[in-house]
Amino acid sequence: MRMLFDIFGQTLRTLWAHKLRSFLTMFGIAWGVGSLLLLVGVGEGLRNGNRKQLETFGKNIIFFFGGRAPAVEGSFSSMKWFNLTYDDYVAIKKESTLAVNISPVNAR
């Protein structure tokens, strides 16, 4: 038990002898924890804001865009261009059971 008191006494004497170093260490730890809490809070706020904004769009909406798709599954070096046509829109509208409204997106 005496050895434990000696260790605590030596620790407190060392902290008291090096006040600036002790303060800067504690300040650095507090700054790091505060920064981490702030970043987590901002991230959660952005996630909740995006979720609420996306919920205003609706739950049964489909967006289709033309673009590039892999010609061989898993290969991104051989990307093949594809464009959606009006026939694709009609086929999707006919086959889709979950989407209430479908609107084509034209981009040039």
KOLGU-4560 file (N, C-alpha, C; in nm, 3 decimals, padded with zeros to 5 digits):
<recs>
<n_xx: 00.083 n_yy: -00.120 n_zz: 00.000 ca_xx: 00.000 ca_yy: 00.000 ca_zz: 00.000 c_xx: 00.087 c_yy: 00.126 c_zz: 00.000 mol: A seq: 1 type: MET>
<n_xx: 00.198 n_yy: 00.116 n_zz: 00.075 ca_xx: 00.288 ca_yy: 00.231 ca_zz: 00.082 c_xx: 00.348 c_yy: 00.262 c_zz: -00.055 mol: A seq: 2 type: ARG>
<n_xx: 00.376 n_yy: 00.160 n_zz: -00.133 ca_xx: 00.435 ca_yy: 00.180 ca_zz: -00.266 c_xx: 00.336 c_yy: 00.252 c_zz: -00.358 mol: A seq: 3 type: MET>
<n_xx: 00.207 n_yy: 00.221 n_zz: -00.345 ca_xx: 00.105 ca_yy: 00.289 ca_zz: -00.426 c_xx: 00.100 c_yy: 00.437 c_zz: -00.394 mol: A seq: 4 type: LEU>
<n_xx: 00.107 n_yy: 00.472 n_zz: -00.264 ca_xx: 00.108 ca_yy: 00.613 ca_zz: -00.225 c_xx: 00.233 c_yy: 00.683 c_zz: -00.275 mol: A seq: 5 type: PHE>
<n_xx: 00.346 n_yy: 00.613 n_zz: -00.275 ca_xx: 00.470 ca_yy: 00.671 ca_zz: -00.326 c_xx: 00.459 c_yy: 00.700 c_zz: -00.475 mol: A seq: 6 type: ASP>
<n_xx: 00.396 n_yy: 00.609 n_zz: -00.550 ca_xx: 00.380 ca_yy: 00.629 ca_zz: -00.695 c_xx: 00.291 c_yy: 00.750 c_zz: -00.722 mol: A seq: 7 type: ILE>
<n_xx: 00.177 n_yy: 00.759 n_zz: -00.651 ca_xx: 00.089 ca_yy: 00.875 ca_zz: -00.670 c_xx: 00.156 c_yy: 01.005 c_zz: -00.628 mol: A seq: 8 type: PHE>
<n_xx: 00.232 n_yy: 01.001 n_zz: -00.519 ca_xx: 00.303 ca_yy: 01.121 ca_zz: -00.474 c_xx: 00.406 c_yy: 01.166 c_zz: -00.576 mol: A seq: 9 type: GLY>
<n_xx: 00.482 n_yy: 01.071 n_zz: -00.630 ca_xx: 00.582 ca_yy: 01.105 ca_zz: -00.731 c_xx: 00.516 c_yy: 01.161 c_zz: -00.856 mol: A seq: 10 type: GLN>
<n_xx: 00.402 n_yy: 01.104 n_zz: -00.896 ca_xx: 00.329 ca_yy: 01.152 ca_zz: -01.013 c_xx: 00.284 c_yy: 01.295 c_zz: -00.993 mol: A seq: 11 type: THR>
<n_xx: 00.225 n_yy: 01.325 n_zz: -00.877 ca_xx: 00.178 ca_yy: 01.461 ca_zz: -00.850 c_xx: 00.293 c_yy: 01.560 c_zz: -00.842 mol: A seq: 12 type: LEU>
<n_xx: 00.405 n_yy: 01.520 n_zz: -00.781 ca_xx: 00.522 ca_yy: 01.609 ca_zz: -00.775 c_xx: 00.576 c_yy: 01.638 c_zz: -00.915 mol: A seq: 13 type: ARG>
<n_xx: 00.578 n_yy: 01.537 n_zz: -01.001 ca_xx: 00.628 ca_yy: 01.557 ca_zz: -01.137 c_xx: 00.535 c_yy: 01.649 c_zz: -01.215 mol: A seq: 14 type: THR>
<n_xx: 00.403 n_yy: 01.628 n_zz: -01.200 ca_xx: 00.308 ca_yy: 01.718 ca_zz: -01.268 c_xx: 00.322 c_yy: 01.861 c_zz: -01.219 mol: A seq: 15 type: LEU>
<n_xx: 00.342 n_yy: 01.878 n_zz: -01.090 ca_xx: 00.354 ca_yy: 02.012 ca_zz: -01.033 c_xx: 00.485 c_yy: 02.077 c_zz: -01.076 mol: A seq: 16 type: TRP>
<n_xx: 00.589 n_yy: 01.998 n_zz: -01.093 ca_xx: 00.719 ca_yy: 02.053 ca_zz: -01.132 c_xx: 00.720 c_yy: 02.096 c_zz: -01.278 mol: A seq: 17 type: ALA>
<n_xx: 00.641 n_yy: 02.031 n_zz: -01.360 ca_xx: 00.637 ca_yy: 02.061 ca_zz: -01.504 c_xx: 00.495 c_yy: 02.106 c_zz: -01.541 mol: A seq: 18 type: HIS>
<n_xx: 00.457 n_yy: 02.222 n_zz: -01.489 ca_xx: 00.320 ca_yy: 02.270 ca_zz: -01.505 c_xx: 00.285 c_yy: 02.296 c_zz: -01.652 mol: A seq: 19 type: LYS>
<n_xx: 00.373 n_yy: 02.361 n_zz: -01.725 ca_xx: 00.342 ca_yy: 02.396 ca_zz: -01.864 c_xx: 00.327 c_yy: 02.270 c_zz: -01.950 mol: A seq: 20 type: LEU>
<n_xx: 00.419 n_yy: 02.178 n_zz: -01.936 ca_xx: 00.410 ca_yy: 02.054 ca_zz: -02.013 c_xx: 00.283 c_yy: 01.976 c_zz: -01.976 mol: A seq: 21 type: ARG>
<n_xx: 00.249 n_yy: 01.972 n_zz: -01.850 ca_xx: 00.127 ca_yy: 01.903 ca_zz: -01.806 c_xx: 00.003 c_yy: 01.971 c_zz: -01.862 mol: A seq: 22 type: SER>
<n_xx: 00.001 n_yy: 02.105 n_zz: -01.857 ca_xx: -00.113 ca_yy: 02.179 ca_zz: -01.909 c_xx: -00.128 c_yy: 02.156 c_zz: -02.059 mol: A seq: 23 type: PHE>
<n_xx: -00.017 n_yy: 02.165 n_zz: -02.132 ca_xx: -00.024 ca_yy: 02.147 ca_zz: -02.277 c_xx: -00.069 c_yy: 02.005 c_zz: -02.314 mol: A seq: 24 type: LEU>
<n_xx: -00.025 n_yy: 01.906 n_zz: -02.239 ca_xx: -00.068 ca_yy: 01.768 ca_zz: -02.265 c_xx: -00.218 c_yy: 01.754 c_zz: -02.242 mol: A seq: 25 type: THR>
<n_xx: -00.266 n_yy: 01.805 n_zz: -02.128 ca_xx: -00.409 ca_yy: 01.796 ca_zz: -02.099 c_xx: -00.492 c_yy: 01.876 c_zz: -02.199 mol: A seq: 26 type: MET>
<n_xx: -00.441 n_yy: 01.993 n_zz: -02.239 ca_xx: -00.511 ca_yy: 02.074 ca_zz: -02.337 c_xx: -00.518 c_yy: 02.002 c_zz: -02.472 mol: A seq: 27 type: PHE>
<n_xx: -00.409 n_yy: 01.934 n_zz: -02.512 ca_xx: -00.409 ca_yy: 01.858 ca_zz: -02.636 c_xx: -00.509 c_yy: 01.744 c_zz: -02.634 mol: A seq: 28 type: GLY>
<n_xx: -00.517 n_yy: 01.674 n_zz: -02.522 ca_xx: -00.615 ca_yy: 01.566 ca_zz: -02.510 c_xx: -00.757 c_yy: 01.621 c_zz: -02.517 mol: A seq: 29 type: ILE>
<n_xx: -00.784 n_yy: 01.729 n_zz: -02.445 ca_xx: -00.917 ca_yy: 01.789 ca_zz: -02.447 c_xx: -00.951 c_yy: 01.841 c_zz: -02.587 mol: A seq: 30 type: ALA>
<n_xx: -00.854 n_yy: 01.902 n_zz: -02.654 ca_xx: -00.876 ca_yy: 01.953 ca_zz: -02.790 c_xx: -00.909 c_yy: 01.840 c_zz: -02.886 mol: A seq: 31 type: TRP>
<n_xx: -00.839 n_yy: 01.730 n_zz: -02.876 ca_xx: -00.864 ca_yy: 01.614 ca_zz: -02.962 c_xx: -01.001 c_yy: 01.554 c_zz: -02.938 mol: A seq: 32 type: GLY>
<n_xx: -01.039 n_yy: 01.538 n_zz: -02.812 ca_xx: -01.172 ca_yy: 01.482 ca_zz: -02.781 c_xx: -01.281 c_yy: 01.577 c_zz: -02.828 mol: A seq: 33 type: VAL>
<n_xx: -01.262 n_yy: 01.707 n_zz: -02.805 ca_xx: -01.362 ca_yy: 01.805 ca_zz: -02.850 c_xx: -01.376 c_yy: 01.807 c_zz: -03.001 mol: A seq: 34 type: GLY>
<n_xx: -01.264 n_yy: 01.799 n_zz: -03.072 ca_xx: -01.269 ca_yy: 01.797 ca_zz: -03.218 c_xx: -01.340 c_yy: 01.673 c_zz: -03.270 mol: A seq: 35 type: SER>
<n_xx: -01.312 n_yy: 01.560 n_zz: -03.208 ca_xx: -01.377 ca_yy: 01.436 ca_zz: -03.248 c_xx: -01.528 c_yy: 01.444 c_zz: -03.226 mol: A seq: 36 type: LEU>
<n_xx: -01.569 n_yy: 01.496 n_zz: -03.112 ca_xx: -01.712 ca_yy: 01.509 ca_zz: -03.085 c_xx: -01.778 c_yy: 01.605 c_zz: -03.184 mol: A seq: 37 type: LEU>
<n_xx: -01.711 n_yy: 01.714 n_zz: -03.215 ca_xx: -01.766 ca_yy: 01.809 ca_zz: -03.312 c_xx: -01.782 c_yy: 01.746 c_zz: -03.449 mol: A seq: 38 type: LEU>
<n_xx: -01.681 n_yy: 01.673 n_zz: -03.496 ca_xx: -01.689 ca_yy: 01.611 ca_zz: -03.627 c_xx: -01.797 c_yy: 01.503 c_zz: -03.633 mol: A seq: 39 type: LEU>
<n_xx: -01.810 n_yy: 01.426 n_zz: -03.528 ca_xx: -01.916 ca_yy: 01.324 ca_zz: -03.525 c_xx: -02.052 c_yy: 01.390 c_zz: -03.526 mol: A seq: 40 type: VAL>
<n_xx: -02.068 n_yy: 01.498 n_zz: -03.450 ca_xx: -02.196 ca_yy: 01.570 ca_zz: -03.448 c_xx: -02.231 c_yy: 01.630 c_zz: -03.583 mol: A seq: 41 type: GLY>
<n_xx: -02.134 n_yy: 01.690 n_zz: -03.649 ca_xx: -02.158 ca_yy: 01.747 ca_zz: -03.782 c_xx: -02.194 c_yy: 01.637 c_zz: -03.881 mol: A seq: 42 type: VAL>
<n_xx: -02.123 n_yy: 01.526 n_zz: -03.875 ca_xx: -02.152 ca_yy: 01.414 ca_zz: -03.966 c_xx: -02.292 c_yy: 01.359 c_zz: -03.946 mol: A seq: 43 type: GLY>
<n_xx: -02.334 n_yy: 01.342 n_zz: -03.821 ca_xx: -02.469 ca_yy: 01.292 ca_zz: -03.793 c_xx: -02.574 c_yy: 01.393 c_zz: -03.839 mol: A seq: 44 type: GLU>
<n_xx: -02.547 n_yy: 01.521 n_zz: -03.818 ca_xx: -02.641 ca_yy: 01.624 ca_zz: -03.863 c_xx: -02.658 c_yy: 01.624 c_zz: -04.013 mol: A seq: 45 type: GLY>
<n_xx: -02.547 n_yy: 01.611 n_zz: -04.086 ca_xx: -02.556 ca_yy: 01.605 ca_zz: -04.232 c_xx: -02.630 c_yy: 01.480 c_zz: -04.277 mol: A seq: 46 type: LEU>
<n_xx: -02.607 n_yy: 01.368 n_zz: -04.211 ca_xx: -02.675 ca_yy: 01.244 ca_zz: -04.249 c_xx: -02.826 c_yy: 01.257 c_zz: -04.227 mol: A seq: 47 type: ARG>
<n_xx: -02.865 n_yy: 01.312 n_zz: -04.112 ca_xx: -03.008 ca_yy: 01.328 ca_zz: -04.085 c_xx: -03.071 c_yy: 01.429 c_zz: -04.181 mol: A seq: 48 type: ASN>
<n_xx: -02.999 n_yy: 01.537 n_zz: -04.212 ca_xx: -03.051 ca_yy: 01.636 ca_zz: -04.306 c_xx: -03.071 c_yy: 01.578 c_zz: -04.445 mol: A seq: 49 type: GLY>
<n_xx: -02.974 n_yy: 01.500 n_zz: -04.492 ca_xx: -02.988 ca_yy: 01.437 ca_zz: -04.623 c_xx: -03.102 c_yy: 01.337 c_zz: -04.625 mol: A seq: 50 type: ASN>
<n_xx: -03.117 n_yy: 01.262 n_zz: -04.516 ca_xx: -03.226 ca_yy: 01.163 ca_zz: -04.510 c_xx: -03.362 c_yy: 01.234 c_zz: -04.516 mol: A seq: 51 type: ARG>
<n_xx: -03.377 n_yy: 01.343 n_zz: -04.442 ca_xx: -03.505 ca_yy: 01.416 ca_zz: -04.444 c_xx: -03.531 c_yy: 01.477 c_zz: -04.581 mol: A seq: 52 type: LYS>
<n_xx: -03.426 n_yy: 01.528 n_zz: -04.645 ca_xx: -03.443 ca_yy: 01.589 ca_zz: -04.776 c_xx: -03.479 c_yy: 01.484 c_zz: -04.881 mol: A seq: 53 type: GLN>
<n_xx: -03.417 n_yy: 01.368 n_zz: -04.875 ca_xx: -03.449 ca_yy: 01.262 ca_zz: -04.970 c_xx: -03.588 c_yy: 01.205 c_zz: -04.947 mol: A seq: 54 type: LEU>
<n_xx: -03.639 n_yy: 01.209 n_zz: -04.824 ca_xx: -03.773 ca_yy: 01.160 ca_zz: -04.798 c_xx: -03.879 c_yy: 01.250 c_zz: -04.861 mol: A seq: 55 type: GLU>
<n_xx: -03.846 n_yy: 01.375 n_zz: -04.888 ca_xx: -03.943 ca_yy: 01.464 ca_zz: -04.952 c_xx: -03.963 c_yy: 01.430 c_zz: -05.099 mol: A seq: 56 type: THR>
<n_xx: -03.863 n_yy: 01.363 n_zz: -05.160 ca_xx: -03.878 ca_yy: 01.323 ca_zz: -05.300 c_xx: -03.990 c_yy: 01.222 c_zz: -05.318 mol: A seq: 57 type: PHE>
<n_xx: -04.000 n_yy: 01.131 n_zz: -05.227 ca_xx: -04.098 ca_yy: 01.024 ca_zz: -05.237 c_xx: -04.030 c_yy: 00.889 c_zz: -05.224 mol: A seq: 58 type: GLY>
<n_xx: -04.109 n_yy: 00.787 n_zz: -05.208 ca_xx: -04.053 ca_yy: 00.654 ca_zz: -05.185 c_xx: -04.057 c_yy: 00.566 c_zz: -05.308 mol: A seq: 59 type: LYS>
<n_xx: -04.130 n_yy: 00.603 n_zz: -05.412 ca_xx: -04.142 ca_yy: 00.515 ca_zz: -05.527 c_xx: -04.107 c_yy: 00.590 c_zz: -05.656 mol: A seq: 60 type: ASN>
<n_xx: -03.986 n_yy: 00.643 n_zz: -05.660 ca_xx: -03.939 ca_yy: 00.719 ca_zz: -05.775 c_xx: -03.814 c_yy: 00.648 c_zz: -05.829 mol: A seq: 61 type: ILE>
<n_xx: -03.804 n_yy: 00.639 n_zz: -05.960 ca_xx: -03.687 ca_yy: 00.579 ca_zz: -06.024 c_xx: -03.624 c_yy: 00.682 c_zz: -06.116 mol: A seq: 62 type: ILE>
<n_xx: -03.492 n_yy: 00.699 n_zz: -06.106 ca_xx: -03.416 ca_yy: 00.783 ca_zz: -06.197 c_xx: -03.324 c_yy: 00.692 c_zz: -06.277 mol: A seq: 63 type: PHE>
<n_xx: -03.327 n_yy: 00.705 n_zz: -06.409 ca_xx: -03.239 ca_yy: 00.628 ca_zz: -06.496 c_xx: -03.157 c_yy: 00.724 c_zz: -06.579 mol: A seq: 64 type: PHE>
<n_xx: -03.029 n_yy: 00.699 n_zz: -06.586 ca_xx: -02.939 ca_yy: 00.780 ca_zz: -06.666 c_xx: -02.856 c_yy: 00.688 c_zz: -06.753 mol: A seq: 65 type: PHE>
<n_xx: -02.823 n_yy: 00.735 n_zz: -06.871 ca_xx: -02.729 ca_yy: 00.662 ca_zz: -06.955 c_xx: -02.589 c_yy: 00.682 c_zz: -06.901 mol: A seq: 66 type: GLY>
<n_xx: -02.496 n_yy: 00.603 n_zz: -06.948 ca_xx: -02.360 ca_yy: 00.618 ca_zz: -06.900 c_xx: -02.271 c_yy: 00.506 c_zz: -06.948 mol: A seq: 67 type: GLY>
<n_xx: -02.181 n_yy: 00.465 n_zz: -06.860 ca_xx: -02.087 ca_yy: 00.358 ca_zz: -06.894 c_xx: -02.108 c_yy: 00.241 c_zz: -06.801 mol: A seq: 68 type: ARG>
<n_xx: -02.102 n_yy: 00.122 n_zz: -06.856 ca_xx: -02.113 ca_yy: -00.001 ca_zz: -06.779 c_xx: -02.001 c_yy: -00.095 c_zz: -06.820 mol: A seq: 69 type: ALA>
<n_xx: -01.955 n_yy: -00.179 n_zz: -06.729 ca_xx: -01.848 ca_yy: -00.272 ca_zz: -06.765 c_xx: -01.894 c_yy: -00.372 c_zz: -06.871 mol: A seq: 70 type: PRO>
<n_xx: -01.813 n_yy: -00.390 n_zz: -06.975 ca_xx: -01.844 ca_yy: -00.489 ca_zz: -07.078 c_xx: -01.826 c_yy: -00.629 c_zz: -07.022 mol: A seq: 71 type: ALA>
<n_xx: -01.727 n_yy: -00.645 n_zz: -06.934 ca_xx: -01.703 ca_yy: -00.771 ca_zz: -06.865 c_xx: -01.724 c_yy: -00.744 c_zz: -06.717 mol: A seq: 72 type: VAL>
<n_xx: -01.800 n_yy: -00.829 n_zz: -06.650 ca_xx: -01.833 ca_yy: -00.805 ca_zz: -06.510 c_xx: -01.707 c_yy: -00.796 c_zz: -06.425 mol: A seq: 73 type: GLU>
<n_xx: -01.699 n_yy: -00.689 n_zz: -06.346 ca_xx: -01.585 ca_yy: -00.667 ca_zz: -06.258 c_xx: -01.469 c_yy: -00.593 c_zz: -06.322 mol: A seq: 74 type: GLY>
<n_xx: -01.474 n_yy: -00.570 n_zz: -06.452 ca_xx: -01.365 ca_yy: -00.502 ca_zz: -06.521 c_xx: -01.405 c_yy: -00.357 c_zz: -06.546 mol: A seq: 75 type: SER>
<n_xx: -01.330 n_yy: -00.264 n_zz: -06.490 ca_xx: -01.361 ca_yy: -00.124 ca_zz: -06.511 c_xx: -01.271 c_yy: -00.062 c_zz: -06.618 mol: A seq: 76 type: PHE>
<n_xx: -01.180 n_yy: -00.140 n_zz: -06.674 ca_xx: -01.095 ca_yy: -00.087 ca_zz: -06.780 c_xx: -01.164 c_yy: -00.096 c_zz: -06.916 mol: A seq: 77 type: SER>
<n_xx: -01.260 n_yy: -00.188 n_zz: -06.930 ca_xx: -01.332 ca_yy: -00.201 ca_zz: -07.058 c_xx: -01.477 c_yy: -00.156 c_zz: -07.039 mol: A seq: 78 type: SER>
<n_xx: -01.495 n_yy: -00.026 n_zz: -07.020 ca_xx: -01.628 ca_yy: 00.029 ca_zz: -07.000 c_xx: -01.694 c_yy: 00.055 c_zz: -07.135 mol: A seq: 79 type: MET>
<n_xx: -01.820 n_yy: 00.019 n_zz: -07.146 ca_xx: -01.895 ca_yy: 00.033 ca_zz: -07.271 c_xx: -02.003 c_yy: 00.140 c_zz: -07.251 mol: A seq: 80 type: LYS>
<n_xx: -02.012 n_yy: 00.233 n_zz: -07.344 ca_xx: -02.113 ca_yy: 00.338 ca_zz: -07.336 c_xx: -02.250 c_yy: 00.281 c_zz: -07.373 mol: A seq: 81 type: TRP>
<n_xx: -02.352 n_yy: 00.326 n_zz: -07.302 ca_xx: -02.489 ca_yy: 00.290 ca_zz: -07.339 c_xx: -02.577 c_yy: 00.414 c_zz: -07.323 mol: A seq: 82 type: PHE>
<n_xx: -02.675 n_yy: 00.425 n_zz: -07.409 ca_xx: -02.771 ca_yy: 00.536 ca_zz: -07.404 c_xx: -02.911 c_yy: 00.477 c_zz: -07.393 mol: A seq: 83 type: ASN>
<n_xx: -02.992 n_yy: 00.538 n_zz: -07.310 ca_xx: -03.131 ca_yy: 00.494 ca_zz: -07.296 c_xx: -03.215 c_yy: 00.555 c_zz: -07.408 mol: A seq: 84 type: LEU>
<n_xx: -03.308 n_yy: 00.478 n_zz: -07.459 ca_xx: -03.396 ca_yy: 00.524 ca_zz: -07.566 c_xx: -03.539 c_yy: 00.530 c_zz: -07.514 mol: A seq: 85 type: THR>
<n_xx: -03.625 n_yy: 00.583 n_zz: -07.598 ca_xx: -03.766 ca_yy: 00.590 ca_zz: -07.561 c_xx: -03.825 c_yy: 00.450 c_zz: -07.545 mol: A seq: 86 type: TYR>
<n_xx: -03.779 n_yy: 00.355 n_zz: -07.623 ca_xx: -03.825 ca_yy: 00.216 ca_zz: -07.608 c_xx: -03.786 c_yy: 00.159 c_zz: -07.472 mol: A seq: 87 type: ASP>
<n_xx: -03.668 n_yy: 00.197 n_zz: -07.423 ca_xx: -03.628 ca_yy: 00.154 ca_zz: -07.289 c_xx: -03.723 c_yy: 00.211 c_zz: -07.183 mol: A seq: 88 type: ASP>
<n_xx: -03.758 n_yy: 00.339 n_zz: -07.198 ca_xx: -03.851 ca_yy: 00.403 ca_zz: -07.106 c_xx: -03.986 c_yy: 00.331 c_zz: -07.105 mol: A seq: 89 type: TYR>
<n_xx: -04.037 n_yy: 00.299 n_zz: -07.222 ca_xx: -04.167 ca_yy: 00.231 ca_zz: -07.231 c_xx: -04.158 c_yy: 00.092 c_zz: -07.167 mol: A seq: 90 type: VAL>
<n_xx: -04.049 n_yy: 00.020 n_zz: -07.190 ca_xx: -04.033 ca_yy: -00.113 ca_zz: -07.132 c_xx: -04.023 c_yy: -00.106 c_zz: -06.980 mol: A seq: 91 type: ALA>
<n_xx: -03.950 n_yy: -00.008 n_zz: -06.929 ca_xx: -03.937 ca_yy: 00.007 ca_zz: -06.783 c_xx: -04.071 c_yy: 00.044 c_zz: -06.722 mol: A seq: 92 type: ILE>
<n_xx: -04.144 n_yy: 00.134 n_zz: -06.786 ca_xx: -04.275 ca_yy: 00.175 ca_zz: -06.734 c_xx: -04.372 c_yy: 00.057 c_zz: -06.732 mol: A seq: 93 type: LYS>
<n_xx: -04.365 n_yy: -00.027 n_zz: -06.834 ca_xx: -04.457 ca_yy: -00.141 ca_zz: -06.843 c_xx: -04.422 c_yy: -00.248 c_zz: -06.738 mol: A seq: 94 type: LYS>
<n_xx: -04.294 n_yy: -00.272 n_zz: -06.716 ca_xx: -04.251 ca_yy: -00.380 ca_zz: -06.628 c_xx: -04.243 c_yy: -00.341 c_zz: -06.481 mol: A seq: 95 type: GLU>
<n_xx: -04.231 n_yy: -00.212 n_zz: -06.452 ca_xx: -04.213 ca_yy: -00.168 ca_zz: -06.314 c_xx: -04.345 c_yy: -00.178 c_zz: -06.238 mol: A seq: 96 type: SER>
<n_xx: -04.341 n_yy: -00.247 n_zz: -06.124 ca_xx: -04.461 ca_yy: -00.260 ca_zz: -06.041 c_xx: -04.454 c_yy: -00.172 c_zz: -05.918 mol: A seq: 97 type: THR>
<n_xx: -04.336 n_yy: -00.135 n_zz: -05.873 ca_xx: -04.324 ca_yy: -00.057 ca_zz: -05.751 c_xx: -04.327 c_yy: 00.094 c_zz: -05.775 mol: A seq: 98 type: LEU>
<n_xx: -04.281 n_yy: 00.139 n_zz: -05.891 ca_xx: -04.277 ca_yy: 00.282 ca_zz: -05.919 c_xx: -04.411 c_yy: 00.327 c_zz: -05.974 mol: A seq: 99 type: ALA>
<n_xx: -04.466 n_yy: 00.432 n_zz: -05.913 ca_xx: -04.595 ca_yy: 00.485 ca_zz: -05.957 c_xx: -04.576 c_yy: 00.571 c_zz: -06.081 mol: A seq: 100 type: VAL>
<n_xx: -04.481 n_yy: 00.664 n_zz: -06.076 ca_xx: -04.455 ca_yy: 00.753 ca_zz: -06.189 c_xx: -04.311 c_yy: 00.736 c_zz: -06.234 mol: A seq: 101 type: ASN>
<n_xx: -04.292 n_yy: 00.732 n_zz: -06.364 ca_xx: -04.159 ca_yy: 00.724 ca_zz: -06.423 c_xx: -04.147 c_yy: 00.833 c_zz: -06.526 mol: A seq: 102 type: ILE>
<n_xx: -04.036 n_yy: 00.905 n_zz: -06.521 ca_xx: -04.013 ca_yy: 01.012 ca_zz: -06.615 c_xx: -03.873 c_yy: 01.000 c_zz: -06.671 mol: A seq: 103 type: SER>
<n_xx: -03.856 n_yy: 01.003 n_zz: -06.802 ca_xx: -03.720 ca_yy: 00.992 ca_zz: -06.858 c_xx: -03.642 c_yy: 01.120 c_zz: -06.834 mol: A seq: 104 type: PRO>
<n_xx: -03.512 n_yy: 01.106 n_zz: -06.822 ca_xx: -03.422 ca_yy: 01.219 ca_zz: -06.803 c_xx: -03.338 c_yy: 01.228 c_zz: -06.929 mol: A seq: 105 type: VAL>
<n_xx: -03.348 n_yy: 01.340 n_zz: -07.000 ca_xx: -03.269 ca_yy: 01.361 ca_zz: -07.121 c_xx: -03.153 c_yy: 01.452 c_zz: -07.089 mol: A seq: 106 type: ASN>
<n_xx: -03.035 n_yy: 01.409 n_zz: -07.125 ca_xx: -02.915 ca_yy: 01.492 ca_zz: -07.104 c_xx: -02.838 c_yy: 01.498 c_zz: -07.235 mol: A seq: 107 type: ALA>
<n_xx: -02.789 n_yy: 01.614 n_zz: -07.268 ca_xx: -02.709 ca_yy: 01.630 ca_zz: -07.390 c_xx: -02.573 c_yy: 01.681 c_zz: -07.354 mol: A seq: 108 type: ARG>
</recs>
